[in-house]
Amino acid sequence: MKEISVFENVWIPMSDGTNLAAKIWLPKDAEKNPVPGILEYIPYRKRDLKATRDHRLHGYFARCGYAGIRVDLRGSGDSEGVLCDEYLQQELDDGVEVIKWIASQGWCDGKVGMIGISWGGFNGLQLASFGLPELRAVITVASSDDRYSDDVHYMGGCLLSDNLSWASVMFASNSCPPDPEIVGSKWKEMWLERLSGSGLWLSKWLKHQRRDNYWKHGSVCENYDAVKCPVMAVSGWADGYTNTVFRLLENLKVPRKGIVGAFGHKYPHLGGPGPAIDFLRVAVRWWDQWLKGIDNGVKDEPMLTLWMQDSVSPLSSRRPGRWIAEKSWPSPLVREEVFPLYTVKTGFMDKGSKQSDGLSVQSPLSVGLFAGKWCSYSESTDLPSDQREEDGGALVFDSLPLQEDYEILGRPSLKLKLKSNKPVAMVAVRISDVAPDDRSTRVTYGLLNLTHRECHEYPTELEPGRVYEVTVPLNYIAQRFPAGHRMRVSVSSSYWPLVWPSPEPAMLTIYPSESRLILPKRVAGERDTTSRILEKPEALGELDTELLVPAHREWKVEHNLATNEVALNVVNNDPRYRLNHINLELRKDVTERYSYSNNDYETVKGKVESIREFRRDGWIVKTSTRTVLTSTRTHFLISATLDAYEGDVRVFSESYNETIPRDMM
């Protein structure tokens, strides 16, 4: 390992005069012996909120002979300007300039790689499609190639409640000031510019309810061939972005590798709920191959390495299983098996009697209260609970007890023949593992706004009473169902609060004997091996921090029988701590509440409140944001407030109220 130097802040000038703030980790001899640069380009504050994580990640790369560069996007952290939305052309144009700047530095040998999780995974893929000669390889973690169909905003043409949650995160994040120790006396001017200029992103996203050009921008699935450099795609089964890994492996033409573990929305060396992996060593081997030209065998290894999950209680925080590998994707070891749906009494795997009559369901809004979060951070609170809590409001189809183990790998789907009594309706489908004691663990799920049954760009209303054939794709998964267990398919007409409900309750009629479950069955092969580097992450040094208040997490379902109000209350308060090396105290508190009364769709409500606070000696800055989303049959209603304080004085306050028409949503 090399000795390194850390440069707390370096300004990168843009062509329009704006300066972006970077933190750089360098091998001490890089000026004499230039090295490739590894860029992470995100809005999550290099100076404080991500300082401890960045210290581990980029410090490790520098000790392995690379330059680690963490850049705050324009308008975030200590960078100048205002951040107005995700993945704007301005962001990508700045990214091009940043990459060229890195490549031109005396300590860089002209070659650059990009790494990032979530936002940084997105723009890494997006910049890889620009064909920059300096950008030689990318590692994209927990990201998407399709901003509409597979991101935090919409799924299957349905509005995700994480759209509200995520908009509220950025509403709060964009309200934070730069650090006066970095930008000097102009910090307050920059802060006020952000407070007044960033805007309410939730409103922007709700004005694009179908897959239009707004979402096509930045979606590399529009032209996979534009990506010219090698790509490693990484995600976890508890994350919201697993599907991307499989699509990239199937559609990219460049050298590529996929890793899917049993973790959530975090870097894999941090792990949870399943085992962590030595991801930083995996990353360095990737960089060594594609940035330094070291032939270390990466090109010859299996294209896909993933965690085959084993059966587990829905209340367990563990994720047992084993590592498997596929030489290519799609895999020759996976074949589709098709089963008709029957009633629960006969089981969909029973080839005997058929159910010709339709079965109807109009689910209560309570179906989904135990679904967990669309994009789990692997806290025990945000994972799905026992699915028996949900199945009372769904149509349920069970297999008979399995006679032998059954493994699936890939994307299940359900072809349904159905009709609706309303012109706008949705369907949610779950596959669960049912143990002999009847506990039910969700394995995967899918959603479909039935007005999007043909495409997401041009939805059309349903004709009430008309029978349609639709296909509901579920999320990719690798799962072993043990002998003696049953598979369960659950079909519901709502899934609140994971997804915003339809404008009014809809009655769906399903025709089981004319519907088909398609499972990607995997046959075990010789490649079921475990790589040493996937087993245990290396211990890394930490920044000097002091814990002030521990983290506080809650995920609580309430049903007030006196008022018949039902609510999911979420508390997600990060630990309050001090970064001793810069004498800065940080606070980040978030509460969310999703509620309804009397199963009335017009009472559905989501509310997110956040507090961000920074303290150093006598400098105290706090912001408070509140976002509320409700709806009628015809419109979405947004109410939001932003207040900012310097000490005890409120220096900025703004309220937002918007009404946005529903577009078959």
C-alpha positions in Angstrom: 0.0 0.0 0.0 1.2 3.5 -0.9 1.5 6.5 1.4 -1.0 9.1 0.4 -1.7 12.9 0.6 -5.2 14.3 1.0 -6.3 17.7 -0.4 -9.3 18.8 1.4 -10.5 21.2 -1.3 -9.4 21.8 -4.9 -11.3 24.1 -7.2 -12.1 22.7 -10.7 -13.0 25.7 -13.0 -15.9 25.2 -15.5 -15.9 27.0 -18.9 -18.7 29.4 -17.7 -16.7 30.6 -14.7 -18.4 28.3 -12.1 -16.0 26.5 -9.7 -16.7 23.0 -8.6 -15.3 21.7 -5.3 -13.3 18.5 -5.2 -11.5 16.5 -2.5 -8.5 14.5 -3.8 -6.6 11.6 -2.4 -3.2 11.0 -4.1 -0.3 8.6 -3.8 2.5 10.8 -2.5 4.7 10.0 -5.6 1.9 10.7 -8.1 3.5 13.9 -9.4 6.6 11.9 -10.4 4.8 8.8 -11.3 1.3 9.8 -12.7 -1.6 7.5 -12.0 -5.1 6.9 -13.3 -7.9 9.0 -11.7 -11.1 7.5 -10.1 -14.0 10.0 -10.1 -17.1 10.0 -8.0 -19.4 12.9 -9.0 -22.4 13.4 -6.7 -24.4 16.0 -4.8 -24.0 14.5 -1.3 -21.4 16.9 0.3 -17.8 15.7 0.3 -16.9 18.0 3.2 -19.2 16.5 5.8 -22.2 14.2 5.1 -20.2 11.7 3.1 -16.8 12.4 4.5 -16.3 9.2 6.5 -17.5 7.0 3.6 -15.3 8.9 1.1 -12.3 8.5 3.4 -12.6 4.7 3.2 -13.4 4.5 -0.5 -11.1 7.0 -2.1 -8.4 6.6 0.5 -8.2 2.9 -0.4 -8.0 3.6 -4.1 -5.1 6.1 -3.5 -3.2 3.6 -1.4 -3.6 1.1 -4.3 -2.0 3.5 -6.7 -4.9 5.6 -8.0 -6.0 9.2 -7.6 -9.4 9.3 -5.8 -11.4 12.4 -6.7 -14.8 13.3 -5.1 -16.5 16.2 -6.8 -19.7 18.0 -5.5 -22.1 18.7 -8.4 -22.8 22.3 -9.3 -25.0 23.8 -6.6 -24.3 21.1 -4.0 -21.8 20.9 -1.1 -19.1 23.5 -1.6 -19.5 23.9 -5.3 -20.9 27.1 -6.8 -24.2 27.5 -8.6 -27.6 26.0 -8.0 -28.8 22.4 -8.4 -32.2 22.3 -10.1 -32.8 18.7 -10.9 -31.3 15.3 -11.5 -29.0 14.5 -14.5 -29.6 17.8 -16.3 -27.5 18.5 -19.4 -25.6 21.0 -17.4 -24.6 18.3 -14.9 -23.4 16.1 -17.7 -21.6 18.9 -19.5 -19.8 19.8 -16.3 -18.9 16.1 -15.9 -17.2 16.1 -19.3 -15.1 19.1 -18.2 -14.3 17.4 -14.9 -13.0 14.3 -16.6 -10.9 16.3 -19.0 -9.5 18.4 -16.2 -8.5 15.3 -14.2 -6.9 13.7 -17.2 -4.8 16.9 -17.8 -3.4 17.1 -14.3 0.3 16.4 -13.8 -0.5 13.6 -11.3 -2.8 11.8 -13.7 -1.6 9.6 -16.6 -4.6 10.7 -18.7 -6.9 7.7 -17.9 -10.0 8.1 -15.8 -12.5 5.7 -14.3 -15.9 6.6 -12.7 -17.5 4.9 -9.7 -20.7 5.8 -8.0 -23.7 4.5 -6.1 -27.2 5.7 -7.0 -26.8 9.2 -8.4 -23.1 8.6 -9.1 -24.0 5.3 -10.7 -26.5 7.0 -13.0 -24.2 9.7 -14.2 -21.3 7.3 -14.6 -23.4 5.3 -17.1 -24.6 8.5 -18.7 -21.1 9.9 -19.2 -19.9 6.5 -20.5 -22.3 7.0 -23.4 -20.5 10.2 -24.4 -17.6 8.3 -25.9 -14.9 10.3 -24.0 -11.4 9.0 -24.8 -10.3 9.8 -21.3 -13.0 7.7 -19.6 -11.8 4.1 -19.8 -14.0 2.2 -17.3 -17.0 2.6 -15.1 -18.3 0.9 -11.9 -22.0 1.7 -11.5 -23.7 0.6 -8.2 -27.4 0.7 -7.5 -28.4 2.7 -10.6 -30.7 2.5 -13.6 -30.4 2.5 -17.3 -34.1 3.5 -17.6 -35.1 6.7 -15.6 -38.8 6.1 -16.1 -39.4 2.4 -15.9 -36.9 1.5 -13.2 -36.1 4.4 -10.9 -37.4 5.9 -7.7 -40.2 7.8 -9.5 -42.4 5.2 -11.3 -42.6 1.4 -11.5 -44.8 -0.3 -14.1 -46.4 3.0 -14.9 -47.4 3.4 -11.2 -46.4 6.4 -9.0 -44.1 5.2 -6.3 -44.3 6.8 -2.8 -40.5 6.9 -2.9 -41.0 9.6 -5.4 -42.3 11.8 -2.6 -39.7 10.5 -0.1 -36.8 11.1 -2.5 -38.0 14.5 -3.6 -38.1 15.4 0.1 -34.6 14.2 0.6 -33.3 16.5 -2.2 -35.6 19.3 -1.0 -33.8 19.2 2.3 -30.3 18.5 0.9 -30.5 21.4 -1.5 -31.3 23.7 1.4 -27.9 23.1 3.0 -25.2 25.8 2.9 -21.6 25.4 1.8 -18.9 25.4 4.5 -17.5 28.9 5.3 -14.1 27.3 5.9 -14.0 26.4 2.3 -15.9 29.2 0.4 -15.2 32.0 2.8 -17.4 35.0 3.4 -19.6 34.4 0.4 -21.1 31.3 2.0 -24.3 33.1 2.9 -24.8 34.5 -0.5 -24.4 31.1 -2.0 -26.8 29.6 0.5 -29.5 32.1 -0.2 -29.1 31.5 -3.9 -29.7 27.8 -3.4 -32.6 28.3 -1.1 -34.5 30.5 -3.6 -33.4 28.8 -6.8 -33.4 25.0 -6.4 -37.2 24.6 -6.6 -39.6 21.9 -5.7 -38.5 18.8 -7.6 -41.6 16.8 -6.7 -43.7 19.1 -8.9 -41.4 18.6 -11.9 -41.5 14.9 -11.6 -45.3 14.8 -11.2 -45.7 16.8 -14.4 -44.2 13.9 -16.3 -46.4 10.9 -15.5 -45.6 8.9 -18.7 -42.4 8.0 -20.4 -41.7 11.2 -22.3 -38.5 12.9 -23.5 -37.9 14.2 -19.9 -37.2 10.6 -18.8 -35.6 9.4 -22.0 -32.8 12.0 -21.3 -30.2 10.2 -19.3 -31.6 6.7 -19.9 -28.8 4.8 -21.6 -31.3 2.1 -22.6 -32.2 4.5 -25.4 -28.9 3.5 -27.1 -26.9 0.9 -25.3 -24.4 0.9 -28.2 -23.3 4.5 -27.2 -21.5 3.0 -24.1 -18.0 2.4 -25.3 -16.0 1.6 -22.2 -16.1 -1.5 -19.9 -18.8 -1.5 -17.3 -19.2 -3.3 -13.9 -22.8 -3.1 -12.7 -23.5 -3.9 -9.0 -26.6 -4.1 -6.9 -28.3 -6.1 -4.1 -31.6 -8.0 -3.8 -32.8 -5.6 -1.1 -32.1 -2.6 -3.4 -34.5 -1.0 -5.8 -32.1 -1.1 -8.8 -31.3 -4.8 -9.3 -33.0 -5.2 -12.7 -30.4 -2.8 -14.3 -27.6 -5.3 -13.8 -29.2 -7.9 -15.9 -30.3 -5.5 -18.7 -26.8 -4.1 -19.0 -25.2 -7.5 -19.2 -27.7 -8.5 -21.9 -27.6 -5.4 -24.0 -24.1 -3.7 -23.7 -21.5 -4.7 -26.3 -18.5 -3.7 -24.2 -16.6 -5.9 -21.7 -18.9 -6.1 -18.7 -19.4 -7.8 -15.3 -22.3 -8.0 -12.9 -22.5 -8.6 -9.2 -25.7 -9.0 -7.2 -25.5 -9.6 -3.5 -27.9 -9.8 -0.6 -27.4 -6.1 0.3 -29.6 -3.0 0.0 -28.9 0.5 -1.3 -25.3 0.8 -0.1 -21.8 0.0 -1.2 -21.3 -3.8 -1.0 -18.3 -3.6 1.4 -20.8 -2.1 3.9 -23.2 -5.1 3.6 -26.6 -5.7 5.0 -28.9 -7.5 5.3 -26.8 -10.2 3.7 -23.0 -10.7 3.9 -20.7 -7.8 2.9 -18.0 -8.5 0.2 -14.5 -7.2 -0.3 -15.9 -4.8 -2.9 -13.0 -2.3 -2.8 -10.6 -5.1 -3.8 -13.0 -6.2 -6.5 -13.0 -2.6 -7.7 -9.3 -2.2 -7.8 -8.9 -5.4 -9.8 -11.3 -3.9 -12.3 -9.3 -0.7 -12.4 -6.0 -2.6 -12.7 -7.4 -4.4 -15.8 -8.9 -1.5 -17.6 -6.9 1.5 -16.5 -3.5 0.0 -16.0 -3.6 -2.8 -18.5 -2.7 -5.5 -15.9 -3.9 -8.8 -17.2 -5.2 -10.1 -13.9 -7.9 -12.5 -15.2 -10.8 -10.2 -14.9 -11.6 -10.6 -18.6 -11.8 -14.4 -18.2 -14.0 -14.5 -15.1 -17.8 -15.2 -15.2 -19.9 -12.3 -16.5 -22.3 -12.6 -13.5 -21.7 -13.4 -9.9 -24.6 -13.4 -7.5 -26.1 -14.5 -4.2 -28.6 -17.3 -4.6 -30.9 -16.6 -1.6 -32.1 -19.4 0.6 -35.4 -19.6 2.4 -35.6 -17.4 5.5 -38.2 -16.2 8.0 -39.7 -12.8 7.0 -38.7 -11.6 10.5 -35.1 -12.5 10.2 -32.3 -9.9 9.6 -30.1 -12.6 8.0 -30.0 -13.5 4.3 -28.6 -17.0 4.0 -27.6 -18.4 0.6 -24.6 -19.1 -1.5 -22.5 -17.4 -4.2 -23.1 -18.7 -7.8 -21.6 -17.6 -11.1 -22.8 -17.5 -14.7 -20.4 -17.4 -17.6 -22.8 -15.3 -19.6 -26.2 -13.6 -19.4 -28.8 -14.7 -20.4 -27.7 -18.0 -19.0 -28.0 -21.4 -20.7 -28.6 -22.8 -17.2 -32.0 -21.0 -17.0 -35.1 -22.1 -18.7 -38.7 -20.8 -18.5 -41.4 -22.9 -17.0 -45.0 -22.0 -17.4 -47.8 -22.7 -15.0 -51.5 -21.9 -15.1 -53.1 -20.2 -12.1 -55.7 -22.3 -10.2 -57.5 -21.6 -7.0 -55.7 -21.9 -3.7 -57.4 -25.4 -3.2 -55.7 -27.0 -6.2 -52.5 -25.1 -6.6 -51.0 -23.6 -9.8 -48.6 -26.5 -10.2 -51.4 -29.1 -10.1 -52.2 -30.2 -13.7 -55.6 -31.4 -12.6 -58.8 -29.4 -12.4 -59.2 -25.9 -13.9 -60.9 -22.8 -12.7 -62.9 -21.3 -15.6 -64.9 -18.7 -13.7 -63.4 -15.3 -12.9 -62.2 -14.4 -9.4 -62.7 -10.8 -8.2 -60.7 -8.6 -5.9 -61.0 -5.0 -4.8 -58.2 -4.7 -2.3 -58.4 -2.6 0.8 -55.7 0.1 1.1 -54.1 -1.9 3.9 -52.5 -4.2 1.4 -48.9 -2.8 1.2 -48.5 -1.6 4.7 -46.1 -4.4 5.4 -44.3 -4.2 2.0 -41.3 -2.3 3.2 -39.6 0.4 1.1 -39.2 0.3 -2.7 -35.5 1.1 -2.2 -34.3 -0.5 1.0 -31.3 0.8 2.9 -31.2 -2.6 4.6 -32.4 -1.2 8.0 -34.4 -4.0 9.7 -37.4 -1.5 9.6 -37.6 -1.0 5.9 -37.7 -4.6 4.7 -41.0 -6.5 3.9 -42.6 -8.3 6.8 -44.7 -11.5 7.0 -46.9 -11.5 3.9 -49.8 -13.0 5.7 -50.4 -9.5 6.9 -51.2 -8.6 3.2 -52.8 -11.7 1.7 -56.2 -11.2 3.3 -56.9 -8.4 0.7 -55.5 -10.2 -2.3 -56.3 -13.2 -4.5 -53.9 -16.0 -3.4 -52.7 -18.9 -5.4 -50.6 -21.5 -3.7 -48.6 -24.4 -5.2 -48.8 -27.8 -3.6 -45.8 -28.5 -1.3 -42.8 -28.8 -3.5 -41.4 -32.4 -3.9 -37.9 -31.1 -4.4 -35.9 -27.9 -4.2 -36.8 -25.4 -6.9 -34.4 -22.5 -7.8 -35.3 -19.5 -9.9 -32.8 -17.0 -11.4 -34.1 -14.1 -13.6 -37.3 -12.2 -14.1 -40.6 -14.0 -13.3 -43.7 -12.7 -15.0 -47.4 -13.2 -14.7 -49.6 -13.2 -17.8 -53.1 -12.3 -16.6 -56.5 -12.4 -18.3 -58.6 -9.8 -16.5 -61.1 -7.1 -16.6 -61.7 -4.0 -14.5 -64.9 -2.1 -13.6 -63.0 1.3 -13.8 -61.1 3.0 -16.6 -58.0 3.5 -14.5 -56.7 0.6 -12.4 -53.5 -1.1 -11.2 -52.4 -4.6 -10.3 -49.7 -5.7 -7.9 -48.3 -9.2 -8.0 -46.1 -10.9 -5.3 -44.4 -14.2 -5.2 -43.7 -15.5 -1.7 -42.0 -18.5 -0.1 -44.5 -20.2 2.3 -42.9 -22.4 4.9 -44.5 -25.4 6.5 -45.4 -23.3 9.5 -47.2 -21.0 7.1 -44.9 -18.0 7.5 -44.7 -16.1 4.2 -41.6 -14.3 2.9 -41.9 -12.1 -0.1 -39.4 -13.1 -2.8 -40.2 -10.6 -5.6 -43.0 -8.4 -6.8 -44.2 -6.4 -9.8 -46.6 -3.6 -10.5 -48.6 -2.5 -13.6 -50.7 0.5 -14.2 -53.3 -1.1 -16.5 -53.6 2.0 -18.6 -49.9 1.3 -19.4 -50.6 -2.3 -20.5 -49.2 -1.6 -24.0 -46.5 1.0 -23.4 -45.5 3.7 -20.9 -45.4 6.5 -23.5 -48.9 6.3 -24.8 -51.3 4.9 -22.1 -54.9 4.3 -22.8 -57.9 3.9 -20.5 -59.5 0.6 -19.9 -63.0 -0.1 -21.2 -64.8 -1.3 -18.1 -66.0 -4.9 -18.4 -63.8 -5.7 -21.4 -61.4 -8.6 -20.9 -57.7 -7.9 -21.6 -54.5 -9.9 -21.6 -51.7 -8.2 -19.8 -48.2 -9.2 -18.7 -46.9 -8.1 -15.3 -43.0 -8.4 -15.1 -41.7 -8.9 -11.6 -38.3 -7.9 -10.3 -35.3 -10.1 -11.2 -34.4 -12.5 -8.3 -32.3 -15.5 -7.4 -34.1 -17.7 -4.9 -34.1 -21.3 -3.7 -37.5 -22.7 -2.6 -36.9 -25.8 -0.4 -38.7 -29.0 -0.7 -41.8 -29.0 1.5 -42.4 -25.3 1.0 -45.1 -23.8 -1.2 -44.9 -20.9 -3.7 -47.6 -18.3 -3.4 -48.7 -15.8 -6.0 -50.7 -12.9 -4.6 -52.7 -10.5 -6.8 -54.1 -7.2 -5.4 -55.6 -4.1 -6.9 -53.6 -1.7 -4.7 -50.3 -1.7 -2.8 -50.2 1.4 -0.6 -48.0 3.1 0.5 -45.3 1.5 -1.7 -47.3 2.8 -4.7 -49.9 5.6 -4.9 -53.3 4.1 -5.4 -55.5 4.6 -8.5 -57.9 7.5 -8.6 -60.8 5.3 -7.2 -61.2 1.7 -6.0 -61.3 -0.7 -8.9 -62.7 -4.2 -8.9 -60.5 -6.6 -10.9 -61.7 -9.9 -12.2 -59.0 -12.5 -12.9 -59.4 -15.6 -15.0 -57.0 -18.1 -13.5 -57.2 -20.9 -16.0 -56.4 -18.5 -18.8 -53.6 -16.8 -16.8 -50.0 -18.0 -16.7 -47.1 -17.8 -14.2 -43.7 -17.9 -16.0 -40.7 -18.8 -13.8 -37.0 -18.7 -14.8 -35.9 -22.1 -13.4 -32.2 -22.5 -12.9 -30.4 -25.8 -13.1 -27.2 -25.9 -11.0 -24.0 -26.1 -13.0 -20.3 -26.5 -12.6 -19.9 -22.7 -12.1 -21.4 -22.6 -8.7 -18.1 -21.5 -7.0 -17.3 -18.8 -4.5 -14.6 -16.3 -5.1 -12.3 -15.5 -2.3 -12.6 -11.7 -2.8 -16.4 -11.9 -2.2 -16.1 -13.3 1.3 -15.0 -10.6 3.7 -14.2 -6.9 3.3 -10.9 -5.6 4.4 -10.9 -3.4 7.6 -10.2 0.2 6.7 -9.2 3.3 8.7 -11.8 5.7 9.9 -12.0 9.5 10.3 -11.9 10.9 13.8 -15.6 11.3 14.8 -17.5 11.6 18.0 -21.0 10.2 18.4 -23.3 12.7 20.1 -26.8 11.1 19.7 -27.3 7.5 18.3 -29.4 6.9 15.2 -33.1 6.3 15.8 -35.2 4.2 13.3 -38.9 3.3 13.5 -41.3 1.7 11.1 -44.7 1.6 12.8 -48.2 0.7 11.5 -51.1 2.2 13.4 -54.8 1.6 13.1 -57.0 3.8 15.2 -60.2 1.9 15.6 -62.0 4.9 17.0 -61.4 7.1 13.9 -60.6 4.3 11.5 -57.4 6.1 10.5 -54.5 3.9 9.3 -51.0 5.2 9.2 -47.5 4.0 8.5 -45.1 6.2 10.6 -41.4 6.1 9.7 -38.6 7.7 11.8 -35.2 7.8 10.1 -32.9 9.9 12.2 -29.2 9.5 11.4 -26.7 9.6 14.3 -25.6 13.1 15.3 -21.9 13.3 15.4 -18.9 15.6 15.2 -16.2 15.4 12.6 -13.3 16.3 14.9 -10.8 17.0 12.1 -13.0 20.0 11.0 -14.8 20.6 14.3 -18.2 20.3 12.7 -21.4 18.8 14.2 -24.0 17.2 11.9 -27.7 16.5 12.4 -30.1 14.9 10.0 -33.6 14.0 11.2 -36.4 12.7 9.0 -40.0 11.6 9.7 -42.5 10.2 7.2 -46.2 9.5 7.6 -48.5 7.7 5.0 -52.1 7.6 6.0 -55.7 7.2 5.0 -59.1 7.0 6.7 -62.1 4.7 6.1 -60.5 3.1 3.1 -61.4 6.4 1.3 -59.0 7.0 -1.6 -59.4 10.8 -1.3 -57.9 10.7 2.2 -54.6 9.1 1.1 -51.8 11.4 2.3 -48.0 11.3 2.4 -46.0 13.7 4.5 -42.2 14.0 5.0 -40.5 16.4 7.4 -36.7 16.9 7.6 -34.3 18.9 9.7 -30.7 19.5 8.7 -28.3 21.2 11.1 -24.6 22.2 11.1 -22.7 23.5 14.1 -19.1 24.8 14.5 -18.3 27.0 17.5 -20.8 29.9 17.2 -21.9 29.1 13.7 -25.2 27.3 13.7 -27.3 26.8 10.6 -30.6 24.8 10.4 -33.1 24.1 7.7 -36.6 22.6 8.1 -38.5 21.2 5.2 -42.0 19.8 5.0 -43.7 18.2 2.0 -47.3 16.9 1.8 -48.8 15.0 -1.1 -52.5 14.3 -1.4 -54.8 13.6 -4.3 -58.3 13.7 -5.6 -59.8 11.6 -8.5 -58.5 14.2 -10.9 -55.4 15.9 -9.4 -52.3 15.6 -7.2 -52.0 18.3 -4.6 -48.6 19.4 -3.2 -48.1 21.5 -0.2 -44.5 22.3 1.0 -42.6 24.7 3.2 -38.9 25.6 3.5 -37.5 27.5 6.5 -33.8 28.3 7.0 -32.2 29.6 10.2 -28.9 31.2 11.1 -28.7 30.8 14.8 -32.2 31.7 16.1 -33.0 34.0 13.2 -35.1 32.8 10.3 -33.3 34.1 7.2 -35.5 32.4 4.5 -39.0 31.1 4.3 -41.0 29.9 1.3 -44.3 28.0 0.8 -45.3 26.0 -2.2 -48.8 24.9 -3.2 -49.4 23.2 -6.6 -52.2 21.3 -8.2 -51.2 18.8 -11.0 -53.7 16.9 -13.1 -53.6 13.1 -12.9 -52.6 11.5 -16.3 -54.3 8.1 -16.0 -52.2 7.6 -12.9 
